[in-house]
Every structure is written in structure tokens, then in C-alpha cells.
């Protein structure tokens, strides 16, 4: 198993590739923060996609969509002001987990969002 950082300039391509590779795989989303504690946001939901916001006022955010495509069960999780993306992969290069670190712009609280494929 290896862990590597994805350079910001490669986020768009990596996340597009990840979306194709992991589409509909069950994923758990958890947020960790020293100030707010650890919280499970979504548990064992189908992964629909992940993309960085490249333009506009949310240019530093990353959107993660899970649930059933095209239904009201779909859920969007936004990582605001993301500044670091780390991926843990198995020996074949299959993603096992992704850590996205960011900072809430209002409170300046550091938050880590962790996606784990189950």
C-alpha cells in the first residue's frame, strides 16, 4: 500500500479518472477536525463522482457526490478551501482512501474529509 499527494494542477484529471474507476463503489465519507471532532457524513453510499471547482468564488473547493444517480437520494458534500489531496492505493494502484484537507472560510477551522471505499 502506498500514499501519495496529488498536485493541485492534476486534481481535475485525477478526479475525473477516479470517478470512472470508482463509479458506484460503496464509499464512506468522514470529516475530522481537532476543533469539531470526528463525524461520519455518509456511510456505504454509491460513489458518483468527485470534481474540483476550478473557477469563480468557490475555486478552491472539491465537490463529492454519492447516492443513486438521478434521484433525490443523491448527496453532494463540499470540501471548502481544499489545499491538499492525498490518496492511499493498494499495490495495483486501486484507491482505498482519499484525504482532502481544507479550511472553513468562516471559522478558519482545519477540516480533513476522508473517503474510504468499502
Secondary structure by P-SEA (a helix, b strand, c coil): cbbbbbcccaaaaaaaaaaaaccccbbbbbbbbcccccccccccccccccccccccccccbbbbbbcccccccbbbbbbccccbbbbbbcccccccbbbbbbbcccccbbbbbbbbcc
